[in-house]
Amino acid sequence: VVGVGLAVLDDAGVDSLSLAAVADRLEVRPPSLYAHVDGLSGLRRDLAHAATVEFGEVLRDSVLGRSGADAVRSFAEAYRGWATDFPGRYDMTLLPIDADDAERRAGARLALGTIQAVIRGFGLGEAGAVQAGRSLRASMDGFCRLENLEAMGRGDHDADFAFLVELLINGIRQAGAAA
């Protein structure tokens, strides 16, 4: 059920996710899904968890054995690639996490831990690393959302992305040098 739900997300977006859409792809009646998920809210929770863990693993794997600017570049490319290839899943990773959802919190920590590991190599203090991590994440999210919505207009988006990543690297380096 989760795998099919993820496919619905990627094909049609979060707004199109319904038990009926998943049931249709599985060629079953919607009530049959209640044996597997706790309604639409349960399906959304399960999909958000699966997407968050998958995204965290992709980001973590992208920086293994890398550090500094090379790690930021690899992280950024992995982020953009996954968010572009799986736009519905990506949107699910951004949904608020319920306080009692320990599994999803663990998945989110994997992604956030990866960001912090990448930033640590620049010599920032704790507060600076948090700010740089948030800036990196916000920049990646903004670019990917605009690109996914086809709202960037004409031009070389790969060159635009490379420019953004280098701009971030230079800013993080300067912040680290000033720390």
BELGIBEL-V842899 format. One record per residue. N is the residue number from 0. RES is the residue in one small letter. SS is DSSP state (@ for helix, = for strand, . for the rest). D_LAST is the distance of its C-alpha to the last C-alpha in Angstrom with 2 decimals. Layout:
BEGIN
n=N res=RES ss=SS d_last=D_LAST
n=N res=RES ss=SS d_last=D_LAST
END
This chain:
BEGIN
n=0 res=v ss=. d_last=48.83
n=1 res=v ss=@ d_last=45.03
n=2 res=g ss=@ d_last=45.29
n=3 res=v ss=@ d_last=47.66
n=4 res=g ss=@ d_last=45.55
n=5 res=l ss=@ d_last=42.56
n=6 res=a ss=@ d_last=44.87
n=7 res=v ss=@ d_last=46.02
n=8 res=l ss=@ d_last=42.44
n=9 res=d ss=@ d_last=41.68
n=10 res=d ss=@ d_last=45.00
n=11 res=a ss=@ d_last=45.39
n=12 res=g ss=. d_last=42.16
n=13 res=v ss=@ d_last=41.30
n=14 res=d ss=@ d_last=43.81
n=15 res=s ss=@ d_last=46.62
n=16 res=l ss=. d_last=46.01
n=17 res=s ss=. d_last=49.08
n=18 res=l ss=@ d_last=51.21
n=19 res=a ss=@ d_last=53.96
n=20 res=a ss=@ d_last=51.85
n=21 res=v ss=@ d_last=50.93
n=22 res=a ss=@ d_last=54.52
n=23 res=d ss=@ d_last=55.89
n=24 res=r ss=@ d_last=53.93
n=25 res=l ss=@ d_last=55.06
n=26 res=e ss=. d_last=58.59
n=27 res=v ss=. d_last=58.98
n=28 res=r ss=. d_last=59.57
n=29 res=p ss=@ d_last=56.57
n=30 res=p ss=@ d_last=57.91
n=31 res=s ss=@ d_last=57.69
n=32 res=l ss=@ d_last=53.88
n=33 res=y ss=@ d_last=53.92
n=34 res=a ss=@ d_last=54.73
n=35 res=h ss=. d_last=51.32
n=36 res=v ss=. d_last=48.98
n=37 res=d ss=. d_last=48.93
n=38 res=g ss=@ d_last=49.76
n=39 res=l ss=@ d_last=47.51
n=40 res=s ss=@ d_last=44.73
n=41 res=g ss=@ d_last=44.92
n=42 res=l ss=@ d_last=44.90
n=43 res=r ss=@ d_last=41.84
n=44 res=r ss=@ d_last=40.05
n=45 res=d ss=@ d_last=41.12
n=46 res=l ss=@ d_last=40.05
n=47 res=a ss=@ d_last=36.64
n=48 res=h ss=@ d_last=36.17
n=49 res=a ss=@ d_last=37.41
n=50 res=a ss=@ d_last=35.30
n=51 res=t ss=@ d_last=32.08
n=52 res=v ss=@ d_last=32.67
n=53 res=e ss=@ d_last=33.70
n=54 res=f ss=@ d_last=30.66
n=55 res=g ss=@ d_last=28.32
n=56 res=e ss=@ d_last=30.22
n=57 res=v ss=@ d_last=30.09
n=58 res=l ss=@ d_last=26.31
n=59 res=r ss=@ d_last=25.92
n=60 res=d ss=@ d_last=28.44
n=61 res=s ss=@ d_last=26.84
n=62 res=v ss=@ d_last=23.74
n=63 res=l ss=. d_last=25.60
n=64 res=g ss=. d_last=25.03
n=65 res=r ss=. d_last=22.32
n=66 res=s ss=. d_last=18.60
n=67 res=g ss=@ d_last=15.90
n=68 res=a ss=@ d_last=17.44
n=69 res=d ss=@ d_last=20.87
n=70 res=a ss=@ d_last=20.19
n=71 res=v ss=@ d_last=18.97
n=72 res=r ss=@ d_last=22.11
n=73 res=s ss=@ d_last=24.36
n=74 res=f ss=@ d_last=23.10
n=75 res=a ss=@ d_last=23.62
n=76 res=e ss=@ d_last=27.06
n=77 res=a ss=@ d_last=28.11
n=78 res=y ss=@ d_last=27.05
n=79 res=r ss=@ d_last=28.99
n=80 res=g ss=@ d_last=31.88
n=81 res=w ss=@ d_last=32.45
n=82 res=a ss=@ d_last=32.07
n=83 res=t ss=@ d_last=34.52
n=84 res=d ss=@ d_last=36.94
n=85 res=f ss=. d_last=37.07
n=86 res=p ss=@ d_last=36.48
n=87 res=g ss=@ d_last=38.37
n=88 res=r ss=@ d_last=36.57
n=89 res=y ss=@ d_last=33.23
n=90 res=d ss=@ d_last=34.32
n=91 res=m ss=@ d_last=35.27
n=92 res=t ss=@ d_last=31.78
n=93 res=l ss=. d_last=30.61
n=94 res=l ss=. d_last=33.26
n=95 res=p ss=. d_last=32.30
n=96 res=i ss=. d_last=32.59
n=97 res=d ss=. d_last=35.14
n=98 res=a ss=. d_last=34.04
n=99 res=d ss=. d_last=36.72
n=100 res=d ss=. d_last=35.96
n=101 res=a ss=@ d_last=34.38
n=102 res=e ss=@ d_last=35.10
n=103 res=r ss=@ d_last=33.29
n=104 res=r ss=@ d_last=30.30
n=105 res=a ss=@ d_last=30.14
n=106 res=g ss=@ d_last=30.32
n=107 res=a ss=@ d_last=27.53
n=108 res=r ss=@ d_last=25.32
n=109 res=l ss=@ d_last=25.99
n=110 res=a ss=@ d_last=24.62
n=111 res=l ss=@ d_last=21.59
n=112 res=g ss=@ d_last=20.93
n=113 res=t ss=@ d_last=21.14
n=114 res=i ss=@ d_last=18.56
n=115 res=q ss=@ d_last=16.11
n=116 res=a ss=@ d_last=17.11
n=117 res=v ss=@ d_last=16.53
n=118 res=i ss=@ d_last=12.98
n=119 res=r ss=@ d_last=12.07
n=120 res=g ss=. d_last=12.70
n=121 res=f ss=. d_last=9.64
n=122 res=g ss=. d_last=7.28
n=123 res=l ss=. d_last=5.85
n=124 res=g ss=. d_last=6.73
n=125 res=e ss=@ d_last=10.27
n=126 res=a ss=@ d_last=10.23
n=127 res=g ss=@ d_last=7.96
n=128 res=a ss=@ d_last=10.26
n=129 res=v ss=@ d_last=13.19
n=130 res=q ss=@ d_last=12.59
n=131 res=a ss=@ d_last=12.18
n=132 res=g ss=@ d_last=15.19
n=133 res=r ss=@ d_last=17.17
n=134 res=s ss=@ d_last=16.63
n=135 res=l ss=@ d_last=17.80
n=136 res=r ss=@ d_last=20.70
n=137 res=a ss=@ d_last=21.72
n=138 res=s ss=@ d_last=21.82
n=139 res=m ss=@ d_last=23.86
n=140 res=d ss=@ d_last=26.12
n=141 res=g ss=@ d_last=26.79
n=142 res=f ss=@ d_last=27.68
n=143 res=c ss=@ d_last=29.82
n=144 res=r ss=@ d_last=31.61
n=145 res=l ss=@ d_last=32.50
n=146 res=e ss=@ d_last=33.67
n=147 res=n ss=@ d_last=35.69
n=148 res=l ss=. d_last=37.30
n=149 res=e ss=. d_last=38.14
n=150 res=a ss=. d_last=36.58
n=151 res=m ss=. d_last=34.72
n=152 res=g ss=. d_last=37.78
n=153 res=r ss=. d_last=38.78
n=154 res=g ss=. d_last=36.66
n=155 res=d ss=. d_last=34.85
n=156 res=h ss=@ d_last=32.71
n=157 res=d ss=@ d_last=31.52
n=158 res=a ss=@ d_last=30.19
n=159 res=d ss=@ d_last=28.64
n=160 res=f ss=@ d_last=26.91
n=161 res=a ss=@ d_last=25.68
n=162 res=f ss=@ d_last=24.31
n=163 res=l ss=@ d_last=22.49
n=164 res=v ss=@ d_last=20.96
n=165 res=e ss=@ d_last=19.81
n=166 res=l ss=@ d_last=18.41
n=167 res=l ss=@ d_last=16.36
n=168 res=i ss=@ d_last=15.25
n=169 res=n ss=@ d_last=14.23
n=170 res=g ss=@ d_last=12.32
n=171 res=i ss=@ d_last=10.47
n=172 res=r ss=@ d_last=9.88
n=173 res=q ss=@ d_last=8.63
n=174 res=a ss=@ d_last=6.19
n=175 res=g ss=@ d_last=5.12
n=176 res=a ss=@ d_last=5.55
n=177 res=a ss=@ d_last=3.82
n=178 res=a ss=. d_last=0.00
END
